[in-house]
Amino acid sequence: MACLSFSACSTVGCSSNRDGHEPNEQNISSVKINGTSCYPSAKVELSGQRNGDVTVASENLYISTQEVRQNIPTKKQLVDPFRQGLIIEEGVGYRQTVVIRSYEVGPDKTATLESVLNLLQETALNHVWMSGLLGDGFGATHGMMRNNLIWVVSRMQVQVDHYPIWGEIMEIDTWVGASGKNGMRRDWLLRSHATGLVFARATSTWVMMNRQTRRLSKMPDEVRAEISPWFIGQQAIKEDIPEKIEKLDDNAKYIISGLKPKRSDLDMNQHVNNVKYVWWMLEAIPDKFFENHQLSGIILEYRRECGSSDVVQSLCEPNEGGLIADGIQQDNNIRLLSGFSRSSGVIEGNGLLQSLNPGPSSYTHLLQAKGESRNEEILRGKTTWNRKINSLPLQG
């Protein structure tokens, strides 16, 4: 990839000649590539509307319009003013400041789980972007691109203490570390910019897969040399022994069949995005439980990728103990708390109101692709929940 910085005058196709100007000519100022402005004199012309390539006539260099528009850095960047990001942790971690938008919250004005997971993915990709290692793939480095490799997540865990609210400014820190011989760990820490309150922690394990064969691959030495200088030992969630998730069978209490991916569910690696898996899992949870509880933790174990032609079945089983052992139970004491929402500052101290909360409940999940002869596991999961406190006026 050529690393260029220049201002350019382009030749762009037009259909008319107005005010005596030469046809097909339009000035473009301050075209920036790889984040730096450069010197005038290079001329750019559109070589064809079909593929949208841009030809740089100066010094026989060629740059695609995609490279101009994406502006992917080829060297390490310390600050990204457009994404509100900066490099931290002695030059290897990444911090991004985000504002919770109106379309990222639910009816209670708190960020949805989908929004949180999307922010984890976005900050991870922006971290690779800032490193100068990003190739043309979905988070793939230059070495990975040369070896036709992509990243796939094998395990993810998220713990949510509090959900940010609409308009809240949040800081997301992310960093990477080693995971065995051929894997990489990525962690996140989400907290309030105003108070420092920790909203959530997350950790994940990633492995490499061949883009064409769709088989897992060992980490090439050149890729290890690229990413290992960024590894640190810090962990957002410490797990000495990862929790094992049992496999469900057709005797699971709740089953939803016939789930099919939409075109909008596919990511740049042509498989179903991780966030979609979570919503398929949650679809099997009874509506009444879902309405009265808020997710506080999730563990995902990915078994295989899901493609556009797969028909998916979601299985769900309530775990013994807690609220869901005998179905949905109501606690009369909770009615005393109906004047407060879970996002209010009243319960953030984990005092009286928290002590009256009966505690988390959990479900075990399985996503599987339906086959003619047998079903194939896509994902095993476990979700943990806390009871919501309804935001209604106090009642006597």
DRENDO-1510 file (C-alpha; in Angstrom, 1 decimal, always signed):
<recs>
REC; n; res; u; v; w
REC; 1; MET; +0.0; +0.0; +0.0 .
REC; 2; ALA; +1.5; +3.3; -1.1 .
REC; 3; CYS; +1.8; +5.9; +1.7 .
REC; 4; LEU; +1.1; +9.3; +0.2 .
REC; 5; SER; +0.1; +12.8; +1.3 .
REC; 6; PHE; -0.8; +15.4; -1.3 .
REC; 7; SER; -3.3; +18.0; -2.5 .
REC; 8; ALA; -4.7; +17.0; -5.8 .
REC; 9; CYS; -6.5; +18.5; -8.7 .
REC; 10; SER; -8.9; +15.9; -10.1 .
REC; 11; THR; -10.5; +15.3; -13.5 .
REC; 12; VAL; -14.1; +14.2; -12.8 .
REC; 13; GLY; -16.6; +13.3; -15.5 .
REC; 14; CYS; -19.5; +15.8; -16.0 .
REC; 15; SER; -22.4; +16.0; -18.5 .
REC; 16; SER; -22.4; +19.7; -19.2 .
REC; 17; ASN; -20.1; +22.7; -19.8 .
REC; 18; ARG; -21.3; +25.7; -17.7 .
REC; 19; ASP; -20.0; +29.3; -17.5 .
REC; 20; GLY; -17.2; +28.7; -20.0 .
REC; 21; HIS; -15.3; +26.2; -17.7 .
REC; 22; GLU; -13.6; +23.3; -19.3 .
REC; 23; PRO; -15.9; +20.2; -19.3 .
REC; 24; ASN; -15.0; +17.3; -17.1 .
REC; 25; GLU; -12.9; +19.4; -14.7 .
REC; 26; GLN; -13.5; +20.1; -11.0 .
REC; 27; ASN; -11.0; +21.2; -8.4 .
REC; 28; ILE; -10.6; +19.1; -5.2 .
REC; 29; SER; -8.5; +20.7; -2.5 .
REC; 30; SER; -6.6; +19.1; +0.4 .
REC; 31; VAL; -7.1; +15.4; -0.4 .
REC; 32; LYS; -5.5; +13.6; +2.5 .
REC; 33; ILE; -4.2; +10.1; +2.5 .
REC; 34; ASN; -3.1; +8.3; +5.7 .
REC; 35; GLY; -4.0; +11.3; +7.8 .
REC; 36; THR; -1.4; +13.8; +6.5 .
REC; 37; SER; -1.8; +16.7; +4.1 .
REC; 38; CYS; +0.8; +17.0; +1.3 .
REC; 39; TYR; +2.1; +19.0; -1.5 .
REC; 40; PRO; +0.3; +20.3; -4.6 .
REC; 41; SER; +1.0; +19.2; -8.1 .
REC; 42; ALA; -0.3; +15.7; -8.3 .
REC; 43; LYS; -3.2; +15.1; -10.6 .
REC; 44; VAL; -6.0; +12.6; -10.0 .
REC; 45; GLU; -8.4; +11.4; -12.6 .
REC; 46; LEU; -11.4; +9.1; -12.4 .
REC; 47; SER; -10.5; +6.1; -14.6 .
REC; 48; GLY; -14.0; +4.6; -14.7 .
REC; 49; GLN; -17.4; +4.8; -13.0 .
REC; 50; ARG; -17.8; +1.0; -12.9 .
REC; 51; ASN; -15.0; +0.3; -10.5 .
REC; 52; GLY; -14.5; +3.7; -9.0 .
REC; 53; ASP; -10.7; +3.5; -9.2 .
REC; 54; VAL; -8.7; +6.7; -8.9 .
REC; 55; THR; -5.5; +6.9; -10.9 .
REC; 56; VAL; -2.7; +9.1; -9.6 .
REC; 57; ALA; -0.8; +10.3; -12.7 .
REC; 58; SER; +2.2; +11.5; -10.8 .
REC; 59; GLU; +5.1; +9.0; -10.5 .
REC; 60; ASN; +2.9; +6.2; -11.8 .
REC; 61; LEU; +1.3; +5.6; -8.4 .
REC; 62; TYR; -2.2; +4.3; -8.2 .
REC; 63; ILE; -4.6; +4.7; -5.3 .
REC; 64; SER; -8.2; +3.5; -5.2 .
REC; 65; THR; -11.1; +5.8; -4.1 .
REC; 66; GLN; -11.6; +3.4; -1.2 .
REC; 67; GLU; -8.1; +4.2; +0.2 .
REC; 68; VAL; -8.8; +7.9; -0.1 .
REC; 69; ARG; -12.2; +7.6; +1.6 .
REC; 70; GLN; -11.1; +5.3; +4.4 .
REC; 71; ASN; -7.8; +7.1; +5.0 .
REC; 72; ILE; -6.3; +4.0; +6.8 .
REC; 73; PRO; -3.0; +5.0; +8.5 .
REC; 74; THR; +0.1; +3.0; +7.7 .
REC; 75; LYS; +1.9; +4.2; +10.7 .
REC; 76; LYS; +1.0; +4.3; +14.4 .
REC; 77; GLN; -1.3; +7.2; +15.3 .
REC; 78; LEU; -1.4; +8.6; +18.9 .
REC; 79; VAL; -4.6; +10.6; +18.5 .
REC; 80; ASP; -7.6; +10.3; +16.3 .
REC; 81; PRO; -9.7; +13.5; +16.6 .
REC; 82; PHE; -12.5; +12.2; +14.3 .
REC; 83; ARG; -13.2; +9.2; +16.4 .
REC; 84; GLN; -12.3; +10.8; +19.8 .
REC; 85; GLY; -9.7; +8.2; +20.3 .
REC; 86; LEU; -6.1; +8.1; +21.7 .
REC; 87; ILE; -3.4; +5.6; +22.5 .
REC; 88; ILE; -2.9; +4.9; +26.2 .
REC; 89; GLU; -1.2; +2.3; +28.5 .
REC; 90; GLU; +2.4; +3.3; +27.5 .
REC; 91; GLY; +1.5; +3.3; +23.8 .
REC; 92; VAL; -0.3; +0.0; +23.4 .
REC; 93; GLY; -3.9; +0.4; +24.8 .
REC; 94; TYR; -6.7; +2.5; +23.2 .
REC; 95; ARG; -9.3; +4.8; +24.7 .
REC; 96; GLN; -12.3; +6.2; +22.9 .
REC; 97; THR; -14.8; +8.7; +24.2 .
REC; 98; VAL; -18.4; +8.1; +23.0 .
REC; 99; VAL; -21.8; +9.7; +23.6 .
REC; 100; ILE; -24.8; +7.5; +24.0 .
REC; 101; ARG; -27.1; +8.4; +21.1 .
REC; 102; SER; -30.9; +8.4; +21.0 .
REC; 103; TYR; -31.0; +5.3; +18.7 .
REC; 104; GLU; -28.8; +3.4; +21.1 .
REC; 105; VAL; -31.2; +3.4; +24.1 .
REC; 106; GLY; -34.4; +1.5; +24.8 .
REC; 107; PRO; -37.7; +2.7; +26.3 .
REC; 108; ASP; -36.0; +3.2; +29.7 .
REC; 109; LYS; -33.5; +5.6; +28.2 .
REC; 110; THR; -30.6; +3.2; +29.0 .
REC; 111; ALA; -28.2; +1.8; +26.4 .
REC; 112; THR; -29.3; -1.5; +25.0 .
REC; 113; LEU; -27.1; -4.6; +25.1 .
REC; 114; GLU; -26.9; -4.5; +21.3 .
REC; 115; SER; -25.5; -1.0; +21.5 .
REC; 116; VAL; -22.9; -2.0; +24.1 .
REC; 117; LEU; -21.8; -5.0; +22.0 .
REC; 118; ASN; -21.5; -2.8; +18.9 .
REC; 119; LEU; -19.4; -0.3; +20.8 .
REC; 120; LEU; -17.0; -3.1; +21.8 .
REC; 121; GLN; -16.6; -4.2; +18.2 .
REC; 122; GLU; -16.1; -0.6; +17.0 .
REC; 123; THR; -13.5; +0.3; +19.5 .
REC; 124; ALA; -11.6; -2.9; +18.8 .
REC; 125; LEU; -11.4; -2.1; +15.1 .
REC; 126; ASN; -10.4; +1.5; +15.8 .
REC; 127; HIS; -7.6; +0.2; +18.0 .
REC; 128; VAL; -6.2; -1.8; +15.1 .
REC; 129; TRP; -6.8; +1.3; +12.9 .
REC; 130; MET; -4.7; +3.5; +15.2 .
REC; 131; SER; -1.9; +0.9; +15.4 .
REC; 132; GLY; -1.1; +1.3; +11.7 .
REC; 133; LEU; -1.4; -2.5; +11.2 .
REC; 134; LEU; -4.9; -2.5; +9.6 .
REC; 135; GLY; -5.0; -4.1; +6.2 .
REC; 136; ASP; -8.0; -4.1; +3.9 .
REC; 137; GLY; -9.9; -6.6; +6.0 .
REC; 138; PHE; -12.3; -6.6; +9.0 .
REC; 139; GLY; -9.6; -5.9; +11.7 .
REC; 140; ALA; -7.0; -8.1; +9.8 .
REC; 141; THR; -3.4; -7.0; +9.8 .
REC; 142; HIS; -1.2; -6.7; +6.7 .
REC; 143; GLY; +0.4; -10.1; +7.5 .
REC; 144; MET; -3.0; -11.7; +7.9 .
REC; 145; MET; -4.1; -10.3; +4.5 .
REC; 146; ARG; -1.0; -11.8; +2.8 .
REC; 147; ASN; -1.8; -15.2; +4.4 .
REC; 148; ASN; -5.6; -14.9; +3.6 .
REC; 149; LEU; -6.5; -15.0; +7.2 .
REC; 150; ILE; -9.4; -13.3; +9.2 .
REC; 151; TRP; -10.2; -13.0; +12.9 .
REC; 152; VAL; -13.0; -15.0; +14.5 .
REC; 153; VAL; -14.1; -14.8; +18.1 .
REC; 154; SER; -14.1; -18.1; +20.0 .
REC; 155; ARG; -15.3; -16.9; +23.4 .
REC; 156; MET; -16.6; -13.7; +24.9 .
REC; 157; GLN; -17.8; -12.6; +28.4 .
REC; 158; VAL; -19.4; -9.4; +29.3 .
REC; 159; GLN; -20.3; -8.2; +32.9 .
REC; 160; VAL; -22.6; -5.2; +33.2 .
REC; 161; ASP; -22.9; -3.4; +36.5 .
REC; 162; HIS; -24.8; -0.4; +35.2 .
REC; 163; TYR; -26.1; +0.7; +31.8 .
REC; 164; PRO; -25.2; +4.2; +30.6 .
REC; 165; ILE; -28.1; +6.5; +29.9 .
REC; 166; TRP; -29.1; +8.6; +26.9 .
REC; 167; GLY; -26.6; +11.5; +26.4 .
REC; 168; GLU; -24.1; +10.1; +28.8 .
REC; 169; ILE; -20.4; +10.4; +27.9 .
REC; 170; MET; -18.6; +7.2; +28.2 .
REC; 171; GLU; -14.9; +6.2; +28.0 .
REC; 172; ILE; -14.1; +2.8; +26.5 .
REC; 173; ASP; -10.6; +1.3; +27.1 .
REC; 174; THR; -9.5; -1.7; +25.1 .
REC; 175; TRP; -6.2; -3.7; +24.9 .
REC; 176; VAL; -4.9; -7.0; +23.7 .
REC; 177; GLY; -2.8; -9.9; +25.1 .
REC; 178; ALA; -1.7; -13.4; +24.3 .
REC; 179; SER; -4.1; -16.3; +24.6 .
REC; 180; GLY; -2.2; -19.6; +24.2 .
REC; 181; LYS; +0.1; -20.2; +21.2 .
REC; 182; ASN; -2.3; -19.2; +18.4 .
REC; 183; GLY; -4.9; -16.9; +20.0 .
REC; 184; MET; -5.3; -13.3; +21.1 .
REC; 185; ARG; -7.2; -12.0; +24.1 .
REC; 186; ARG; -9.0; -8.6; +23.9 .
REC; 187; ASP; -10.4; -6.9; +26.9 .
REC; 188; TRP; -12.6; -3.8; +27.5 .
REC; 189; LEU; -13.4; -1.5; +30.4 .
REC; 190; LEU; -16.4; +0.9; +30.0 .
REC; 191; ARG; -16.9; +3.7; +32.5 .
REC; 192; SER; -18.5; +7.1; +33.0 .
REC; 193; HIS; -16.5; +10.1; +31.8 .
REC; 194; ALA; -18.1; +12.3; +34.4 .
REC; 195; THR; -17.9; +10.1; +37.5 .
REC; 196; GLY; -15.5; +7.2; +36.7 .
REC; 197; LEU; -18.3; +4.7; +37.5 .
REC; 198; VAL; -17.5; +1.4; +35.8 .
REC; 199; PHE; -20.4; +0.4; +33.6 .
REC; 200; ALA; -19.1; -2.9; +32.3 .
REC; 201; ARG; -16.2; -5.2; +31.7 .
REC; 202; ALA; -15.6; -7.6; +28.8 .
REC; 203; THR; -13.0; -10.1; +27.7 .
REC; 204; SER; -12.8; -12.2; +24.5 .
REC; 205; THR; -10.6; -14.7; +22.8 .
REC; 206; TRP; -9.8; -14.6; +19.1 .
REC; 207; VAL; -8.3; -17.1; +16.7 .
REC; 208; MET; -7.5; -17.0; +13.0 .
REC; 209; MET; -9.4; -18.6; +10.2 .
REC; 210; ASN; -8.5; -19.1; +6.5 .
REC; 211; ARG; -10.8; -16.8; +4.4 .
REC; 212; GLN; -11.2; -19.4; +1.6 .
REC; 213; THR; -11.2; -22.8; +3.4 .
REC; 214; ARG; -13.0; -21.5; +6.5 .
REC; 215; ARG; -10.8; -23.6; +8.6 .
REC; 216; LEU; -8.9; -22.4; +11.7 .
REC; 217; SER; -5.3; -21.6; +11.2 .
REC; 218; LYS; -2.1; -21.3; +13.3 .
REC; 219; MET; -0.7; -17.8; +13.8 .
REC; 220; PRO; +2.0; -17.2; +11.2 .
REC; 221; ASP; +5.3; -15.8; +12.6 .
REC; 222; GLU; +5.0; -12.6; +10.6 .
REC; 223; VAL; +1.5; -11.9; +12.2 .
REC; 224; ARG; +2.9; -12.7; +15.7 .
REC; 225; ALA; +5.7; -10.2; +15.1 .
REC; 226; GLU; +3.1; -7.6; +14.1 .
REC; 227; ILE; +0.8; -7.9; +17.1 .
REC; 228; SER; +2.9; -9.2; +20.0 .
REC; 229; PRO; +4.5; -5.8; +20.7 .
REC; 230; TRP; +0.9; -4.6; +21.6 .
REC; 231; PHE; +0.3; -7.4; +24.2 .
REC; 232; ILE; -0.1; -6.5; +27.8 .
REC; 233; GLY; -1.0; -8.8; +30.8 .
REC; 234; GLN; -3.8; -6.7; +32.3 .
REC; 235; GLN; -7.2; -8.4; +32.4 .
REC; 236; ALA; -10.7; -6.8; +32.7 .
REC; 237; ILE; -12.2; -10.1; +33.9 .
REC; 238; LYS; -10.0; -12.7; +35.7 .
REC; 239; GLU; -10.9; -16.3; +35.1 .
REC; 240; ASP; -8.5; -18.9; +36.3 .
REC; 241; ILE; -10.7; -21.6; +34.9 .
REC; 242; PRO; -13.3; -20.6; +32.3 .
REC; 243; GLU; -16.8; -21.6; +33.3 .
REC; 244; LYS; -18.0; -24.6; +31.3 .
REC; 245; ILE; -21.4; -24.3; +29.6 .
REC; 246; GLU; -23.4; -27.5; +29.2 .
REC; 247; LYS; -24.9; -28.5; +25.9 .
REC; 248; LEU; -28.6; -28.4; +25.7 .
REC; 249; ASP; -30.7; -30.9; +23.8 .
REC; 250; ASP; -34.2; -31.1; +22.3 .
REC; 251; ASN; -35.6; -31.4; +25.8 .
REC; 252; ALA; -34.9; -27.8; +26.6 .
REC; 253; LYS; -37.8; -25.9; +28.1 .
REC; 254; TYR; -37.9; -23.1; +25.5 .
REC; 255; ILE; -37.2; -23.6; +21.8 .
REC; 256; ILE; -37.6; -21.3; +18.8 .
REC; 257; SER; -37.1; -22.7; +15.3 .
REC; 258; GLY; -36.9; -21.3; +11.8 .
REC; 259; LEU; -34.6; -18.3; +12.5 .
REC; 260; LYS; -32.9; -17.2; +9.3 .
REC; 261; PRO; -30.2; -14.6; +8.7 .
REC; 262; LYS; -31.0; -11.5; +6.7 .
REC; 263; ARG; -28.6; -9.8; +4.3 .
REC; 264; SER; -28.2; -7.0; +6.9 .
REC; 265; ASP; -27.0; -9.6; +9.5 .
REC; 266; LEU; -23.8; -10.4; +7.5 .
REC; 267; ASP; -20.5; -8.6; +8.3 .
REC; 268; MET; -17.5; -7.9; +6.0 .
REC; 269; ASN; -16.3; -11.5; +6.5 .
REC; 270; GLN; -19.5; -12.8; +5.0 .
REC; 271; HIS; -20.8; -14.5; +8.2 .
REC; 272; VAL; -23.5; -13.5; +10.7 .
REC; 273; ASN; -22.4; -10.7; +13.0 .
REC; 274; ASN; -21.8; -11.7; +16.7 .
REC; 275; VAL; -24.5; -9.3; +17.9 .
REC; 276; LYS; -27.2; -11.2; +15.9 .
REC; 277; TYR; -26.3; -14.4; +17.8 .
REC; 278; VAL; -27.1; -12.7; +21.1 .
REC; 279; TRP; -30.5; -11.6; +19.9 .
REC; 280; TRP; -31.4; -15.1; +18.7 .
REC; 281; MET; -30.4; -16.3; +22.1 .
REC; 282; LEU; -32.6; -13.8; +23.9 .
REC; 283; GLU; -35.6; -14.6; +21.6 .
REC; 284; ALA; -36.1; -17.9; +23.4 .
REC; 285; ILE; -36.5; -16.2; +26.8 .
REC; 286; PRO; -40.1; -15.8; +27.9 .
REC; 287; ASP; -41.5; -12.3; +27.3 .
REC; 288; LYS; -42.7; -11.8; +30.9 .
REC; 289; PHE; -39.2; -12.6; +32.3 .
REC; 290; PHE; -37.5; -10.4; +29.7 .
REC; 291; GLU; -39.8; -7.5; +30.5 .
REC; 292; ASN; -39.0; -7.7; +34.3 .
REC; 293; HIS; -35.3; -8.4; +34.2 .
REC; 294; GLN; -32.1; -6.7; +32.9 .
REC; 295; LEU; -29.1; -8.6; +31.7 .
REC; 296; SER; -26.1; -8.4; +34.0 .
REC; 297; GLY; -23.8; -10.9; +32.4 .
REC; 298; ILE; -23.3; -13.0; +29.3 .
REC; 299; ILE; -20.9; -15.8; +28.3 .
REC; 300; LEU; -20.6; -16.9; +24.7 .
REC; 301; GLU; -18.8; -19.9; +23.3 .
REC; 302; TYR; -18.7; -19.9; +19.5 .
REC; 303; ARG; -18.5; -23.3; +17.9 .
REC; 304; ARG; -18.9; -22.5; +14.2 .
REC; 305; GLU; -19.8; -19.6; +11.9 .
REC; 306; CYS; -23.3; -19.1; +10.7 .
REC; 307; GLY; -23.8; -18.4; +7.0 .
REC; 308; SER; -26.6; -16.7; +5.0 .
REC; 309; SER; -28.2; -20.1; +4.1 .
REC; 310; ASP; -28.4; -21.6; +7.6 .
REC; 311; VAL; -31.7; -22.1; +9.4 .
REC; 312; VAL; -31.1; -21.6; +13.1 .
REC; 313; GLN; -32.8; -23.0; +16.2 .
REC; 314; SER; -32.5; -21.2; +19.6 .
REC; 315; LEU; -32.8; -23.4; +22.7 .
REC; 316; CYS; -33.0; -22.0; +26.3 .
REC; 317; GLU; -33.2; -23.7; +29.7 .
REC; 318; PRO; -33.6; -21.9; +33.1 .
REC; 319; ASN; -31.0; -22.9; +35.6 .
REC; 320; GLU; -32.0; -24.3; +39.0 .
REC; 321; GLY; -32.1; -21.9; +41.9 .
REC; 322; GLY; -33.0; -18.2; +42.0 .
REC; 323; LEU; -36.1; -16.7; +40.6 .
REC; 324; ILE; -36.5; -19.0; +37.6 .
REC; 325; ALA; -36.4; -22.4; +39.2 .
REC; 326; ASP; -40.2; -22.5; +39.4 .
REC; 327; GLY; -41.0; -20.0; +36.7 .
REC; 328; ILE; -41.6; -16.3; +37.2 .
REC; 329; GLN; -42.2; -15.5; +40.9 .
REC; 330; GLN; -43.3; -12.2; +42.3 .
REC; 331; ASP; -41.9; -10.9; +45.5 .
REC; 332; ASN; -44.3; -8.6; +47.4 .
REC; 333; ASN; -41.4; -6.7; +49.0 .
REC; 334; ILE; -40.4; -5.4; +45.6 .
REC; 335; ARG; -43.5; -3.3; +45.2 .
REC; 336; LEU; -42.1; -1.0; +47.8 .
REC; 337; LEU; -39.4; -0.1; +45.3 .
REC; 338; SER; -41.6; +0.6; +42.4 .
REC; 339; GLY; -40.8; +4.3; +42.4 .
REC; 340; PHE; -37.3; +4.0; +41.2 .
REC; 341; SER; -35.7; +2.8; +38.0 .
REC; 342; ARG; -32.5; +0.7; +37.9 .
REC; 343; SER; -30.6; +3.6; +36.3 .
REC; 344; SER; -31.3; +6.0; +39.1 .
REC; 345; GLY; -28.7; +7.0; +41.6 .
REC; 346; VAL; -30.8; +5.6; +44.5 .
REC; 347; ILE; -29.6; +2.0; +43.9 .
REC; 348; GLU; -26.1; +2.7; +42.7 .
REC; 349; GLY; -24.9; +2.6; +46.3 .
REC; 350; ASN; -25.9; -1.1; +46.5 .
REC; 351; GLY; -27.6; -0.3; +49.8 .
REC; 352; LEU; -31.1; -1.1; +51.1 .
REC; 353; LEU; -32.7; -1.4; +47.6 .
REC; 354; GLN; -30.0; -3.6; +46.4 .
REC; 355; SER; -30.3; -5.9; +49.4 .
REC; 356; LEU; -34.0; -6.4; +48.7 .
REC; 357; ASN; -33.2; -7.5; +45.1 .
REC; 358; PRO; -33.5; -11.3; +45.1 .
REC; 359; GLY; -30.3; -11.5; +43.1 .
REC; 360; PRO; -29.4; -12.7; +39.6 .
REC; 361; SER; -31.1; -15.4; +37.7 .
REC; 362; SER; -29.5; -17.3; +34.8 .
REC; 363; TYR; -30.4; -19.3; +31.6 .
REC; 364; THR; -28.3; -21.7; +29.5 .
REC; 365; HIS; -28.6; -21.2; +25.7 .
REC; 366; LEU; -27.7; -23.1; +22.5 .
REC; 367; LEU; -27.9; -21.9; +18.9 .
REC; 368; GLN; -27.7; -24.7; +16.3 .
REC; 369; ALA; -28.0; -24.9; +12.6 .
REC; 370; LYS; -30.7; -27.4; +11.5 .
REC; 371; GLY; -29.4; -30.1; +9.2 .
REC; 372; GLU; -31.0; -33.0; +7.3 .
REC; 373; SER; -29.1; -35.7; +9.2 .
REC; 374; ARG; -27.9; -33.8; +12.3 .
REC; 375; ASN; -27.8; -30.4; +13.9 .
REC; 376; GLU; -24.5; -28.4; +14.2 .
REC; 377; GLU; -23.7; -26.2; +17.2 .
REC; 378; ILE; -23.2; -22.6; +16.4 .
REC; 379; LEU; -23.0; -21.2; +19.9 .
REC; 380; ARG; -23.3; -22.1; +23.6 .
REC; 381; GLY; -24.2; -19.3; +26.0 .
REC; 382; LYS; -25.2; -18.4; +29.5 .
REC; 383; THR; -27.0; -15.2; +30.6 .
REC; 384; THR; -27.3; -13.8; +34.1 .
REC; 385; TRP; -30.1; -11.4; +35.0 .
REC; 386; ASN; -31.1; -8.9; +37.7 .
REC; 387; ARG; -34.7; -7.9; +38.4 .
REC; 388; LYS; -35.7; -4.5; +37.0 .
REC; 389; ILE; -37.1; -1.9; +39.3 .
REC; 390; ASN; -40.1; -0.3; +37.6 .
REC; 391; SER; -40.1; +3.4; +37.4 .
REC; 392; LEU; -43.6; +4.0; +38.7 .
REC; 393; PRO; -44.7; +6.4; +41.5 .
REC; 394; LEU; -44.5; +5.0; +45.0 .
REC; 395; GLN; -47.6; +3.4; +46.2 .
REC; 396; GLY; -48.9; +3.1; +49.7 .
</recs>
